[in-house]
Amino acid sequence: MLQKPEKSIPLFDCKTTQEVIGQQRFLDAFTKVLNHGGYCQGPETKELDKALAEYSGTKYCATCGSGTDALTLALMAWGIGAGDAVFVSSFTFVSSAECAALIGATPIFIDSDPETYNMDPADLQRAIDEVKKEGKLTPKVVIPVDIFGSPCDYDAILKIAHDNGLKVLADSCQSYGSSYKGRKAGSYGDMSATSFYPTKPLGGYGDGGAAFCNTEEENALLQSCRVHGMSHEDHYDNVRLGLTGRMNTFQASVLLLKLTVFDNELEARDKVAARYDNELSSYFRKQRILPDCRSARALYTINCDDRDELMAYLKEKGIPCGAYYPKPVNVQTAYAKWNTRKVPVCEKLSKTVLSLPMTPYLDKEQMDYIIGCMNEFAAAKQGKAA
Ligand SMILES: Cc1ncc(COP(=O)(O)O)c(C=O)c1O
């Protein structure tokens, strides 16, 4: 009989980092912001822009209000709009496609690889060919999504995109801290976007995001679009459309502090993932991470044909879990008019994936219990004792 741990098991843990860093340091940082009074895009946001660009190895970073803002700002900076086709993973959080739809472009949904769950480059090529053949839309941008923190096959995707005259906007909203062949998230696409929603690997205490780029021109456009399309010369002349996309300065002060322990937290996530990888029964199919890549382990997600039964069983055992995502974007109500392509792998994944507790702070007792319960389920299914 497996012993339930004394400490309850969280699916995500947004609070423990506060104890690790020390709450007083947050209070001191907040007091500093309170006193200088630059609450929107104050000095801490500029410091964070620099720190994140350095961390990601990009020339520029524009912090903003959310990951959705970051994606939308990048598309706005490139002047994407009506008549443009944006090729996007369908097995993702809605924002990856929403950013294109919001500015009047047409999302074209791309299927996933069944093992990495990320955009399938072969299906991307097919979709670009279909759109070109039909001749109604202009193919402009590809948005691959590093699902659950794991980088996409960027060599293949960038080649297909660039050979066809398209740009790549990497949706690294779940993968900040990951790496792809020596490059860090933020630097994967022609531009990249990330999110600091509290449950993300680098989570703030509220909404936040950042867009990354490497050219001065793109950076100037991101800065302008972030503030309603403001002209850099005349702040009361808005020369393009934009958003209220600024980052709150308190949020920047949180993220600057959280960056100081981020690498330790990524290592701790790696250790949790390694235990799952090594000790979970082979009954559960595990997400494949590409060679020479590190996942930021936003979520640890397995794939199993009895997903709904497993969810009910884990609930009974007091182990939180989540089906991310139970519906790919192409079948969601608001996206019905863009549901023009078959994405069978995404639809299958949405019925079989299950995300397990993943935080840097799961202890041995909690992990023993989760793994023990999972393996007990697998053994019962396979008709043998655990
Ligand atoms: C893949 C992906 N893209 C975009 C977003 C949007 O980020 P935000 O919630 O910060 O707007 C998220 C957030 O959950 C996400 O997971």
Ligand as a Chemical Component Dictionary entry (heavy atoms), coordinates in Angstrom:
data_LIG
# 
_chem_comp.id                   LIG 
_chem_comp.type                 NON-POLYMER 
_chem_comp.pdbx_formal_charge   0 
_chem_comp.three_letter_code    LIG 
# 
loop_
_chem_comp_atom.comp_id 
_chem_comp_atom.atom_id 
_chem_comp_atom.alt_atom_id 
_chem_comp_atom.type_symbol 
_chem_comp_atom.charge 
_chem_comp_atom.model_Cartn_x 
_chem_comp_atom.model_Cartn_y 
_chem_comp_atom.model_Cartn_z 
_chem_comp_atom.pdbx_ordinal 
LIG C1 C1 C 0 1.786  28.114 -26.069 1  
LIG C2 C2 C 0 1.290  29.383 -25.481 2  
LIG N1 N1 N 0 1.209  30.467 -26.264 3  
LIG C3 C3 C 0 0.774  31.640 -25.788 4  
LIG C4 C4 C 0 0.383  31.782 -24.467 5  
LIG C5 C5 C 0 -0.153 33.104 -24.002 6  
LIG O1 O1 O 0 0.530  33.622 -22.923 7  
LIG P1 P1 P 0 -0.233 34.614 -21.900 8  
LIG O2 O2 O 0 -1.165 33.783 -21.092 9  
LIG O3 O3 O 0 0.880  35.207 -21.111 10 
LIG O4 O4 O 0 -0.943 35.607 -22.738 11 
LIG C6 C6 C 0 0.443  30.686 -23.620 12 
LIG C7 C7 C 0 0.011  30.808 -22.214 13 
LIG O5 O5 O 0 -0.532 29.946 -21.606 14 
LIG C8 C8 C 0 0.896  29.451 -24.137 15 
LIG O6 O6 O 0 0.944  28.365 -23.358 16 
# 
loop_
_chem_comp_bond.comp_id 
_chem_comp_bond.atom_id_1 
_chem_comp_bond.atom_id_2 
_chem_comp_bond.value_order 
_chem_comp_bond.pdbx_ordinal 
LIG C1 C2 SING 1  
LIG C2 N1 SING 2  
LIG C2 C8 DOUB 3  
LIG N1 C3 DOUB 4  
LIG C3 C4 SING 5  
LIG C4 C5 SING 6  
LIG C4 C6 DOUB 7  
LIG C5 O1 SING 8  
LIG O1 P1 SING 9  
LIG P1 O2 DOUB 10 
LIG P1 O3 SING 11 
LIG P1 O4 SING 12 
LIG C6 C7 SING 13 
LIG C6 C8 SING 14 
LIG C7 O5 DOUB 15 
LIG C8 O6 SING 16 
# 
